[in-house]
Amino acid sequence: MGYVTYDYYKSIYGEDSMPETDFNRLSWEACRRIDILTLNKLKFAFPINEKDVETVRRCVCKLIEIAGQIEAANKRVSEGQGYVVDESGALRGKTVSSVSSGSESVSYSAKAEQSTLIDAVLSDKVAQERLYQDTAKEYLSFVPDANGVNLLYAGAYPGKREMWK
C-alpha cells in the first residue's frame, strides 16, 4: 500500500526528520487516509504522469509529517504535566509555581512556547482530521488518476461500473 519509501521521505524532509520505525507506522496511516479520500482510486488507477505521481508522493509525505508533529506535540504536552525525565532517565518533578488549597490546584512553571497550527488542533480530534483532509485536498485537487478522473471525484467512476457489481 505504501506510496512512498523512507528514502524518498528523507530526500524531502532531511536525514534527521523522523526515525524509520515512526515513518513505517505513520506512512501506513497517511496512505490509508488518502485511500479513503480518493475512494481507493490509487489502487487501480495510480497516476502515470510524473508530475501527478510526485504530487501524490509529496501529499503522503506531508501527511506523515503532520502526524509526526502531532505525536511530538502530544508527547511534549504529556511531559509537561508536572514531570520531566532527566539525562539519567529518572523522573523529576517540575518547579511548582503556585498551590491552592480547597479544591486543590497546583500550577507548574513552564516557559512559554510559540503556538503553532499543530498546537491549535492538538486537543481536538475533529480539527486534526480536518487538517489532514484540508492538506490532502490542497495537494490532490485537480490531480487525475491514470484514467484521467480527478482523484478527489466522488461520483460513479466512469467506465469502471463493472468493478462495483
Buried (B, 14 or more C-beta within 10 A) or exposed (E): EEBBEBEBBBEBBEEEBBEEEBBEBBBEEBBEBBBEBBBEBBEEBBBEEEEBBEBBBBBBBBBBBBBBBBBEBEEEEEEEEEEEEEEEEEEEEBEEEEEEEEEEEEEBEEEEEEEEEBBEBBEEEEEBEEBBBEBBEEBBEEBBBBBEBBBBBEEEBEEEEEEEE
